[in-house]
Amino acid sequence: MALRGRTRRGWKIYCAVVGLWLVIVYAVVAPRFRLIYVADVSITLPSYLGVWGYAFETKIGWRPLWGFLSFVFPTWDVLFNFVLSPESLSEVGVFPVLIALVLLVPAYVAIWRYAFRSPEIWRGRSTADR
């Protein structure tokens, strides 16, 4: 199902790259488990599903959830990386964390578009209704 003649190929590629990156990041982080990582995973992975839903034009869950996450996810990333996880910041440095946040800007945009600018996706049945 193409949106206005587009296939969102770029978003699909971005989604795959970010998904692979998240697997690698959490594989590296897992051996140094901290309780705060549970909160990070519980916000980041559902947000990634929103990017996937937008890229593949698939309804996942409820639209208000994505509206909420479109604000919570970027706020959480900044808060987590610069305030709540200073040990990690001192290990890898500020520059890689800033690069990661910049690379996630399209994810923030995708979730926002998914919630607020994609009415064609939200018509019909959602995965939550099945």
N, C-alpha and C positions, 0 to 999 in steps of 0.2 A: 504494500500500500504506500504509494508515493505521495508526499505532501507537495501540492502545487507543482507537480512534475519533477520534484527532486527525490532522490533516494536516501538522502542523509548518509551517504557513504563516508564522508569525513567524520561525522559523529560516530559511526560504527567503528571506524578505525581508532578514533580517540578512545572510545569505550573499551576496546580490546587492549590498547596500550595501557590505559589507566588500571584496568583489571589485572593485567600482568604485573604492573608496578606495585599494586596493593598486595598481591600475593608475595612478591619478593620482600617488600617492606615488613609485612607481618611475619614472614618466615625469619627475617633477621631479628626482629623485635621479640619474637616469642621466647627465645632462650633467656632473655632478660625481663621476664614477666613482672609487671607491676599492676596493681589494681586499677590504676588510671587507664591502662590499656583496654580494659573491659569496656569502660565508658567510651573510649575512642572507637573501638570496633563497633559498639552498639549504635553509634551515630554515623560513622563513615560507611559501613557496609550497606545499610539501608539507603543512604544517600547515593551510593554507587548504583543501586538498583534503579533509582530515579533517572540517572544518566542513561542506563541501559533501556529503561522504558521510553525515554525520549528518543534515543538513537534508533530504536527498533519500532517506534510508534505503537507501543503496547501499553495498555492500561494495567497498572500494578497498584493494588490497594485503592486508596481514596485520595481524590484530588486535594482536599484540605491538608492531608499529611504532607504532601509535597510542597504546598505553600508554606507550611511551618518549617520544613527542613530547608527550604530555599534561603531562609534567614538564619536558622540554627547552624547549619553545616559550615558556612564560612566563618561565622562567629566562633564556633567551636574550634575550628582549625587554628585560628589566630590565638585564641585563649589557651588551647592545649599546647601548641608549639612554643609559645613565648612566656606563658605564666605557669601553667600546671606541670610542665615537663622540663624544667630547667636543666636537669641532669642530661637529658638527651640533647638539648641545645648545646651544652658545653662539650659533649662528645663529638658531634658532627659539625658544629659551627653554625653561625647565623646565615651565611651565604647559601649553603645547600637547603636550609629550611625555607629561605625566601624564594629560591628557585622552585621548590616543590609547591609552595603556595601560588606562585605565578602560573605554574603548569596546571594547577587545579582551578584556575579562574574559568576555563570553559566548562568544567563540571558544575560550578556554581551557576553559571549562565544556563546550562542545560536543565538543571533542576528548576530554576525560576521559569524558564520557558515551558517546561513540562507542566508546571502548576498553573501558570497564568496566561500563556500564549499558545496553547495547543488544544483548543476546544474540539477539533476533529478527532483527536486521540480519545477524548473522554466520552464520546458518543457511543452508545451500545453497552455491552456487558464488560465488567472489569474482572480481573483474576480473583478479586475478593468475592465477587458475586457467584462464582462457579462452584 
